Structures are given as C-alpha cells and as structure tokens.
C-alpha cells in the first residue's frame, strides 16, 4: 500500500475554503490518511507554502502522531501528538494568508516514520525535520491554493 492524504474540504490542486485561512476561522481543514505502512511507528504532518522566496513557510508541523489515527478533524490534533511553533512564532495551525490578490500554493505533507521522535516537548521545526529525515518510510502530498478575494 502507498500512503495517501486527502481532505473532504478540497480536492488536490483546488482552492482551500476560506474557513481554513486567515480570512475565516483559521483552523486546520479536515484531513484523512490511508495506506499507512504497517511498519510505521509515527506520522509527521507538515503544512507549508513553497511560494515564499527564501524557504518553505511552515504553517503547521505536528509530530509523533499515532499511525492508527486516520483522520484529523478541523481545529484538532490527535491525542499524544506534538505541535511545534510555526513560522508565525506560535504553536499550532495558521492557515493560508497570502498577500492580497496573489494565488499561493499550500502543501499538506504526511510522512510515515519507522520510529517515534525522541525530542524535547518544545522542539523546533528544524529539529523535528532533521530528526525525521533518516526515519522516513514513505510520504504523500495534498496541495491546495488560496487567494484573498
């Protein structure tokens, strides 16, 4: 099986509803995972925007998600999972918020790891992403776009 990520709120490559952006409730959209390897010990979810010139802008990073979780509801994180501070300098999700009139792309990436990450509770994005690199079994991507109207 191959890991997959999708959202009932929007299709791959389509517009993210404003409810899940800075123009709405600014809560995470519902996400669903399938095809997770039986060898997975944990999952990492990274939501970023590759449209920022200097680097991918982190909107949300959740690590040590139990691989038995198949869904994340709007405004929630799975029990036992950890969130890092995003590039808005706060823990948790901050949705798409591009400059007025410009379409930006947003990536929802799920990674299956062969281990739970042993990091401090307040680990940074860089620490999580560095620690996970040697443990990735498989990954999947859901892409969405958003433009302020």
Protein Blocks (a to p, Z undefined) as FASTA:
>chain_A
ZZddddfkbcehiacdfklmmklnopacddddehiafkbcbdcdddddfkbmkbccdfbd
cehiafkbcbdcehiacehiacdddfkopacjddddddehiacdddddddddfbdcdddf
klcfklmmmmmmmmcfbdcddddddddZZ
